[in-house]
């Protein structure tokens, strides 16, 4: 990775490896399942077809494994925590999919499907730990998406309604940005979950730039915080849905994917109910079954939608 001729804007080494992901274009499938924790990548790959893993890489917090699921090529990849890391991974996926490293030219848009599988808290009192939260619209309490001068494609009426709802809360002081998961991803996750009679909620996902004060947690001498995040989010409604979860990655995923025309979305296991300081948690014995459902629904979504549809 120390090749002195590497382009700092499009950082690909002389042997074709993109800088942070440490992979070549052919190493990453067009269906990409993102997780935060590098240790969760082998767990995802355990559901791949037997003997199908053809690529593995580990660099910094980014672990990658590529194989097939029900015959469909899939890459499992970790981002680490936070929207800043997601921005790095999404940008390098863009490079891998659309930049010809040999000819040094951009080749144009491709159909890329990306689903984030993660964990989250929930600001709504009626949603219990163990439920799967599927993203409809994404709220950026971070600022990663604001560094792009082009809004995440054209705003629609649902996004505008959510922006108005947020502006009526104290969170207007952090100027949230709004994007949307791709409806093909959201609707397919819901369809398959309903078919399996899995407890799911579809609604809006808020992504915070941190875990403690940024999500309304008061800790020791760091208890003087500005916002009761769960309370503020619990009151917001848009497009017939409420805010169903709080995590740290989905806003950047949806925002950047929408700019690129990639089909992305998220499904997360609710680990904690944060409403009213209740703080109920999913038991350790229930975490693995819940994450298994989360991952297999995402993989089944890839198998269901394929990559045949146009952008």
C-alpha positions as CSV (number, residue, x, y, z in Angstrom):
1,X,0.0,0.0,0.0
2,X,3.0,2.3,0.0
3,X,3.3,2.7,-3.8
4,X,4.5,6.2,-4.4
5,X,2.5,6.5,-7.6
6,X,-0.8,6.0,-5.9
7,X,-3.4,8.6,-6.7
8,X,-4.6,10.3,-3.5
9,X,-8.1,10.9,-5.0
10,X,-8.6,7.4,-6.3
11,X,-6.2,5.4,-4.1
12,X,-5.4,2.2,-5.9
13,X,-2.0,0.5,-5.5
14,X,0.1,-0.7,-8.5
15,X,-1.3,-4.2,-7.9
16,X,-4.9,-3.0,-8.1
17,X,-5.9,-2.9,-4.4
18,X,-8.1,-0.1,-3.2
19,X,-6.5,1.6,-0.1
20,X,-8.8,0.8,2.9
21,X,-10.8,-2.2,1.7
22,X,-7.6,-3.9,0.3
23,X,-9.5,-5.6,-2.5
24,X,-9.6,-5.6,-6.3
25,X,-12.7,-4.9,-8.3
26,X,-13.4,-8.6,-9.0
27,X,-13.1,-9.5,-5.3
28,X,-16.3,-7.7,-4.3
29,X,-19.7,-8.9,-5.5
30,X,-22.6,-6.6,-6.6
31,X,-24.6,-7.7,-3.5
32,X,-22.9,-6.4,-0.3
33,X,-23.9,-7.1,3.2
34,X,-22.4,-4.6,5.6
35,X,-21.8,-5.1,9.3
36,X,-20.1,-2.8,11.8
37,X,-18.1,-5.4,13.7
38,X,-15.3,-7.2,11.8
39,X,-15.9,-10.2,13.9
40,X,-19.4,-10.6,12.5
41,X,-18.1,-11.1,8.9
42,X,-17.3,-14.8,9.4
43,X,-20.7,-15.2,11.0
44,X,-22.4,-13.8,7.9
45,X,-20.1,-16.0,5.7
46,X,-21.2,-19.1,7.7
47,X,-24.5,-18.9,5.8
48,X,-22.8,-18.9,2.4
49,X,-23.0,-21.9,0.2
50,X,-20.6,-24.6,1.3
51,X,-17.1,-24.1,0.0
52,X,-18.1,-20.9,-2.0
53,X,-15.8,-18.4,-0.2
54,X,-13.3,-17.2,-2.8
55,X,-11.9,-14.1,-1.3
56,X,-10.9,-12.9,2.2
57,X,-9.2,-9.7,3.4
58,X,-8.6,-7.9,6.6
59,X,-7.3,-4.3,6.8
60,X,-7.8,-2.0,9.8
61,X,-11.5,-2.4,10.8
62,X,-12.5,-3.6,7.3
63,X,-12.9,-7.4,7.0
64,X,-14.2,-8.8,3.7
65,X,-15.4,-12.3,2.6
66,X,-16.9,-13.0,-0.8
67,X,-18.8,-16.2,-1.7
68,X,-22.3,-17.2,-2.8
69,X,-25.7,-17.6,-1.1
70,X,-28.2,-19.8,-2.9
71,X,-26.0,-19.4,-5.9
72,X,-26.0,-15.6,-5.8
73,X,-22.6,-13.8,-5.4
74,X,-22.5,-11.9,-2.0
75,X,-19.8,-10.0,-0.2
76,X,-19.8,-9.6,3.6
77,X,-17.9,-6.6,4.7
78,X,-17.4,-4.7,7.9
79,X,-17.2,-0.9,8.2
80,X,-16.3,-0.4,11.8
81,X,-18.4,2.1,13.8
82,X,-19.8,5.4,12.6
83,X,-20.9,7.2,9.5
84,X,-17.3,8.4,8.8
85,X,-16.2,4.8,8.2
86,X,-19.3,4.1,6.1
87,X,-18.3,7.0,3.9
88,X,-14.9,5.5,3.3
89,X,-16.3,2.0,2.5
90,X,-19.1,3.4,0.2
91,X,-16.6,5.6,-1.7
92,X,-14.2,2.7,-2.2
93,X,-17.1,0.4,-3.3
94,X,-17.8,3.1,-5.9
95,X,-14.2,3.0,-7.0
96,X,-14.2,-0.8,-7.2
97,X,-17.4,-0.9,-9.2
98,X,-17.0,2.0,-11.6
99,X,-13.3,2.8,-12.0
100,X,-11.1,0.8,-14.4
101,X,-7.8,0.7,-12.7
102,X,-5.9,-0.5,-15.8
103,X,-7.3,2.1,-18.2
104,X,-7.6,4.8,-15.4
105,X,-11.2,5.7,-16.6
106,X,-14.6,5.8,-14.9
107,X,-16.9,3.3,-16.6
108,X,-20.3,4.6,-15.3
109,X,-23.1,3.5,-12.9
110,X,-23.8,-0.2,-12.0
111,X,-26.5,-2.0,-10.2
112,X,-25.2,-2.5,-6.7
113,X,-27.3,-3.8,-3.8
114,X,-26.2,-3.0,-0.2
115,X,-27.8,-4.0,3.0
116,X,-26.6,-3.1,6.5
117,X,-27.2,-5.6,9.3
118,X,-26.6,-4.2,12.7
119,X,-27.9,-3.6,16.2
120,X,-29.8,-0.6,17.6
121,X,-31.8,1.0,20.3
122,X,-35.4,2.0,20.0
123,X,-37.1,5.2,21.1
124,X,-40.7,3.8,21.0
125,X,-42.2,2.3,24.1
126,X,-44.3,-0.3,22.2
127,X,-41.3,-1.9,20.4
128,X,-39.7,-4.7,22.3
129,X,-36.0,-5.8,22.2
130,X,-35.6,-8.6,19.7
131,X,-37.7,-7.0,17.0
132,X,-36.1,-6.3,13.6
133,X,-36.1,-2.7,12.6
134,X,-36.2,-2.0,8.8
135,X,-35.3,1.4,7.5
136,X,-37.8,3.4,5.4
137,X,-36.2,6.9,5.8
138,X,-32.9,7.8,7.3
139,X,-32.1,10.7,9.6
140,X,-28.6,12.0,9.8
141,X,-27.8,13.5,13.2
142,X,-24.2,13.3,12.1
143,X,-22.7,15.6,9.5
144,X,-21.1,13.2,7.0
145,X,-23.7,13.6,4.4
146,X,-23.4,17.4,4.5
147,X,-20.0,17.3,2.8
148,X,-21.7,16.5,-0.5
149,X,-23.0,19.5,-2.3
150,X,-25.5,17.5,-4.3
151,X,-28.4,16.3,-2.2
152,X,-29.0,12.6,-2.2
153,X,-30.9,12.7,-5.5
154,X,-34.2,14.6,-5.6
155,X,-36.0,15.1,-2.3
156,X,-39.5,13.5,-2.2
157,X,-42.6,14.4,-0.3
158,X,-41.9,11.8,2.4
159,X,-38.4,13.2,3.0
160,X,-39.8,16.7,3.2
161,X,-42.4,15.7,5.7
162,X,-39.7,14.1,7.9
163,X,-37.6,17.2,7.6
164,X,-40.5,19.3,8.8
165,X,-41.2,17.0,11.7
166,X,-37.5,17.2,12.8
167,X,-37.6,20.9,12.6
168,X,-40.3,21.0,15.2
169,X,-38.1,19.3,17.7
170,X,-35.0,20.5,19.6
171,X,-32.9,18.5,17.2
172,X,-33.3,21.2,14.6
173,X,-30.2,22.7,16.3
174,X,-28.0,20.0,14.9
175,X,-29.6,20.5,11.4
176,X,-30.4,16.8,10.6
177,X,-30.3,15.7,7.0
178,X,-32.7,13.1,5.6
179,X,-32.4,10.4,3.0
180,X,-34.2,7.2,2.1
181,X,-33.6,3.5,1.8
182,X,-34.3,2.1,-1.6
183,X,-37.9,0.8,-1.7
184,X,-36.9,-2.4,-3.4
185,X,-34.7,-3.2,-0.4
186,X,-37.2,-2.1,2.2
187,X,-40.2,-3.8,0.6
188,X,-38.4,-7.1,0.0
189,X,-37.1,-7.3,3.6
190,X,-40.6,-6.7,4.8
191,X,-42.2,-9.2,2.4
192,X,-39.7,-11.9,3.4
193,X,-40.1,-11.1,7.1
194,X,-43.8,-11.3,6.9
195,X,-43.6,-14.6,5.1
196,X,-41.5,-16.0,8.0
197,X,-43.9,-14.3,10.5
198,X,-40.9,-12.6,12.0
199,X,-41.6,-9.7,14.4
200,X,-40.5,-6.6,12.4
201,X,-41.1,-2.9,12.4
202,X,-40.7,-0.6,9.4
203,X,-40.0,3.0,10.0
204,X,-37.3,5.7,10.2
205,X,-33.8,5.2,11.4
206,X,-31.8,7.9,13.2
207,X,-28.0,7.7,12.9
208,X,-26.0,9.5,15.7
209,X,-22.4,10.5,15.5
210,X,-21.6,8.8,18.8
211,X,-22.9,6.3,21.4
212,X,-23.3,8.2,24.6
213,X,-24.4,11.9,24.7
214,X,-25.1,11.7,21.0
215,X,-27.8,9.2,21.7
216,X,-29.0,10.8,24.9
217,X,-27.1,8.8,27.4
218,X,-26.1,10.5,30.7
219,X,-22.9,9.0,32.2
220,X,-21.3,10.1,35.4
221,X,-19.9,13.6,35.2
222,X,-20.9,13.7,31.5
223,X,-24.5,13.9,32.3
224,X,-25.1,17.6,31.4
225,X,-26.3,16.9,27.8
226,X,-28.3,19.1,25.5
227,X,-30.9,16.6,24.1
228,X,-33.1,13.8,25.3
229,X,-32.6,12.0,21.9
230,X,-35.1,9.1,22.4
231,X,-37.8,11.5,23.6
232,X,-37.3,14.0,20.8
233,X,-37.3,11.2,18.1
234,X,-40.3,9.4,19.6
235,X,-42.6,12.3,18.7
236,X,-41.6,12.5,15.0
237,X,-43.9,11.1,12.3
238,X,-43.6,11.1,8.5
239,X,-44.9,9.0,5.6
240,X,-47.2,7.1,8.0
241,X,-44.3,5.8,10.1
242,X,-42.4,6.7,13.2
243,X,-38.7,6.6,14.2
244,X,-38.1,3.0,15.1
245,X,-34.4,2.9,15.8
246,X,-31.3,4.7,16.7
247,X,-27.8,3.6,15.5
248,X,-24.6,5.0,14.0
249,X,-24.3,4.1,10.3
250,X,-27.4,4.1,8.1
251,X,-27.7,7.8,7.3
252,X,-24.5,7.9,5.4
253,X,-25.2,4.5,3.7
254,X,-28.6,5.8,2.4
255,X,-27.4,9.3,1.5
256,X,-24.3,8.3,-0.5
257,X,-26.0,5.3,-2.1
258,X,-28.8,7.5,-3.3
259,X,-26.3,9.9,-4.9
260,X,-24.7,6.9,-6.6
261,X,-28.0,5.2,-7.6
262,X,-27.1,2.1,-5.5
263,X,-30.0,0.2,-3.9
264,X,-29.3,0.2,-0.2
265,X,-31.2,-0.3,3.0
266,X,-30.8,-1.6,6.6
267,X,-32.2,-4.1,9.0
268,X,-31.2,-4.0,12.6
269,X,-31.8,-6.1,15.8
270,X,-33.3,-3.9,18.5
271,X,-31.1,-4.6,21.5
272,X,-32.5,-2.0,23.8
273,X,-35.7,-0.1,24.3
274,X,-34.7,3.5,25.2
275,X,-38.2,5.0,25.8
276,X,-38.6,6.9,29.0
277,X,-35.4,5.7,30.4
278,X,-36.8,2.2,30.5
279,X,-33.6,0.7,29.2
280,X,-34.9,-2.9,28.7
281,X,-32.3,-5.1,27.0
282,X,-32.4,-8.2,24.8
283,X,-31.1,-11.2,26.7
284,X,-27.7,-12.7,25.7
285,X,-29.4,-16.0,24.9
286,X,-31.7,-14.2,22.4
287,X,-29.0,-12.2,20.6
288,X,-27.6,-14.9,18.3
289,X,-31.1,-16.1,17.1
290,X,-32.1,-12.5,16.4
291,X,-29.0,-11.7,14.5
292,X,-29.3,-15.0,12.6
293,X,-32.8,-13.9,11.5
294,X,-31.4,-10.4,10.6
295,X,-28.6,-11.8,8.4
296,X,-30.6,-14.5,6.7
297,X,-33.4,-12.0,5.8
298,X,-30.8,-9.7,4.2
299,X,-29.2,-12.6,2.3
300,X,-32.6,-13.9,1.2
301,X,-33.3,-10.4,-0.1
302,X,-30.3,-10.5,-2.3
303,X,-31.4,-13.9,-3.6
304,X,-34.9,-12.5,-4.2
305,X,-34.1,-9.3,-6.1
306,X,-30.9,-10.4,-7.9
307,X,-29.1,-7.7,-10.0
308,X,-31.2,-7.8,-13.2
309,X,-33.2,-4.6,-12.6
310,X,-31.9,-1.4,-14.1
311,X,-30.8,1.5,-12.0
